[in-house]
Amino acid sequence: MVNEVDVRWLLVSVTTAGAVPSLRMQVWRKLKGLGALYLQQSVCLLPDRPAVAASVAELGERVRADGGRMRVVHIEVADEGERRELAGGMTAAVDREYAEVLERLPSFFTELEMESGRGRAVFAEVEESEADLERFRSWVAKIEARDYFDAPRGGQVRAELARAGETLAAFETAALAGEDADGATPSR
């Protein structure tokens, strides 16, 4: 059920005609990054929450500075069914993003298993895997920032990220154990 807080929404309308050519793409990326639900081209809705409203206001300043127009209207959606439908649309979009993470995470585990099986638990592989895990964490953090209504796969993604961290820690321990006293990789 949508909280009473979510009765209030931001209706955002943007016009970039005659503005800096790259503005349209910048605006679209920013609004999608916030989790905007597009009602039609250049018109979207976002939950009226302080952090979201501040980001939208900042975007509005940039749009106007670059020659575009942006209107933000604070509205109330009184109908509970409509609120549920709006929240459901946003949740479905976020859940699809979580599904993509879950689809790609197995390759992380496969890579660590393969390197361990080859006896290549070494510092360079640890660094590479740390960078990969950080990319996953960064990606998920961006999704979580727009997960306003607790998408179903969010918990599963967080659990898999925690498991990935544990798996990487074990791989790092194996790499450390494989180093000799001088820090060189033992010969095989």
C-alpha positions in Angstrom: 0.0 0.0 0.0 1.2 3.5 -0.9 1.9 5.7 2.1 0.0 8.9 2.7 3.3 10.7 2.0 2.9 9.5 -1.6 -0.4 11.4 -2.1 1.8 14.3 -3.3 3.6 14.1 -6.6 5.6 16.4 -8.8 4.3 16.9 -12.3 7.2 17.9 -14.5 6.9 19.3 -18.0 10.1 20.2 -20.0 10.5 22.0 -23.3 14.0 22.1 -24.8 13.1 23.5 -28.3 15.6 26.2 -29.1 17.8 25.3 -26.2 21.4 23.9 -26.2 21.3 20.8 -28.4 22.4 18.3 -25.7 19.9 19.6 -23.1 17.1 17.2 -24.0 19.3 14.2 -23.4 20.7 15.6 -20.2 17.2 16.3 -18.9 15.9 12.9 -19.9 18.9 11.1 -18.2 18.5 13.1 -15.0 14.7 12.5 -14.7 15.1 8.8 -15.6 17.9 8.7 -13.0 15.4 10.0 -10.4 12.9 7.3 -11.5 10.5 9.5 -13.4 7.3 7.9 -14.7 6.7 9.4 -18.1 3.0 10.1 -18.9 3.9 11.3 -22.4 6.9 12.9 -24.1 8.4 15.6 -21.9 5.8 15.1 -19.1 6.5 12.9 -16.1 5.7 12.3 -12.5 7.9 11.8 -9.5 7.0 11.3 -5.8 7.1 14.7 -4.0 9.8 14.0 -1.5 12.4 16.5 -0.3 15.5 15.0 -2.0 13.6 14.5 -5.3 12.1 18.0 -5.2 15.5 19.5 -4.6 17.0 17.6 -7.5 14.2 18.6 -9.8 14.6 22.3 -8.7 18.3 22.1 -9.5 17.5 20.6 -12.9 15.0 23.3 -13.6 17.6 26.0 -13.0 20.0 24.3 -15.5 17.2 23.9 -18.0 16.4 27.6 -17.9 20.1 28.6 -18.0 20.5 26.5 -21.1 17.5 28.1 -22.9 14.8 25.6 -22.1 11.6 25.7 -20.1 10.6 23.5 -17.2 7.5 23.6 -15.1 7.0 21.7 -11.9 3.6 21.5 -10.4 3.0 19.9 -7.0 -0.1 17.8 -7.2 -2.1 15.5 -5.0 -3.4 12.2 -6.3 -6.5 11.7 -4.3 -7.6 8.4 -5.8 -6.0 5.5 -4.0 -6.3 3.3 -7.1 -4.5 5.9 -9.2 -1.7 6.2 -6.6 -1.3 2.5 -6.6 -1.1 2.4 -10.4 1.5 5.2 -10.5 3.6 3.5 -7.7 3.2 0.2 -9.5 4.5 1.6 -12.8 7.6 3.0 -11.0 8.1 -0.2 -9.0 7.9 -2.4 -12.1 10.6 -0.3 -13.9 12.9 -0.5 -10.9 12.2 -4.3 -10.5 13.3 -4.8 -14.1 16.6 -3.0 -13.3 17.1 -5.3 -10.3 16.4 -8.3 -12.5 19.1 -7.2 -14.9 21.6 -7.0 -12.0 20.5 -10.5 -10.9 21.0 -11.7 -14.5 24.6 -10.3 -14.6 25.8 -11.1 -11.1 26.4 -14.8 -11.8 29.2 -13.9 -14.2 31.0 -12.4 -11.2 30.8 -15.7 -9.2 31.8 -17.7 -12.3 34.9 -15.5 -12.9 36.1 -16.0 -9.2 35.4 -19.8 -9.4 37.3 -20.0 -12.7 40.3 -18.1 -11.4 40.4 -20.1 -8.2 40.2 -23.3 -10.2 43.2 -22.2 -12.3 45.1 -21.4 -9.2 45.1 -17.8 -10.1 44.0 -16.3 -6.9 46.5 -13.4 -7.1 46.6 -9.8 -6.3 45.8 -8.6 -9.8 42.7 -10.8 -10.0 41.6 -9.5 -6.6 41.9 -5.9 -7.8 40.0 -6.7 -11.0 37.2 -8.4 -9.0 37.0 -5.6 -6.5 36.5 -3.1 -9.3 33.8 -5.4 -10.8 32.0 -5.7 -7.4 32.3 -1.9 -6.9 30.6 -1.4 -10.3 27.7 -3.7 -9.2 27.4 -1.8 -5.9 27.4 1.6 -7.6 24.8 0.4 -10.1 22.6 -1.0 -7.3 22.9 2.2 -5.3 21.6 4.2 -8.3 18.6 1.8 -8.6 18.0 2.0 -4.8 17.9 5.7 -5.0 14.8 5.5 -7.2 13.2 2.5 -5.5 10.6 4.6 -3.8 8.1 1.7 -3.2 10.4 -1.2 -2.3 10.5 -3.3 -5.5 10.2 -7.0 -4.9 13.7 -8.0 -6.1 15.5 -5.3 -4.1 16.1 -7.6 -1.1 17.3 -10.4 -3.3 19.8 -8.1 -5.0 21.2 -6.9 -1.7 21.6 -10.5 -0.5 23.4 -11.4 -3.7 25.7 -8.4 -3.4 26.5 -9.4 0.2 27.3 -12.9 -1.0 29.5 -11.5 -3.7 31.4 -9.5 -1.1 31.9 -12.6 1.0 33.0 -14.6 -2.0 35.5 -11.9 -2.9 36.8 -11.8 0.7 37.4 -15.6 0.5 39.2 -15.2 -2.9 41.3 -12.4 -1.4 42.3 -14.7 1.5 43.3 -17.4 -0.9 45.4 -14.8 -2.9 47.1 -13.7 0.3 47.8 -17.3 1.3 49.4 -17.8 -2.1 51.9 -15.0 -1.7 55.3 -15.9 -0.4 57.0 -13.9 2.4 58.4 -11.4 -0.2 55.0 -10.7 -1.7 55.8 -12.5 -4.9 53.5 -15.1 -6.4 54.9 -18.6 -5.7 55.8 -20.5 -8.8 53.4 -23.2 -10.0 
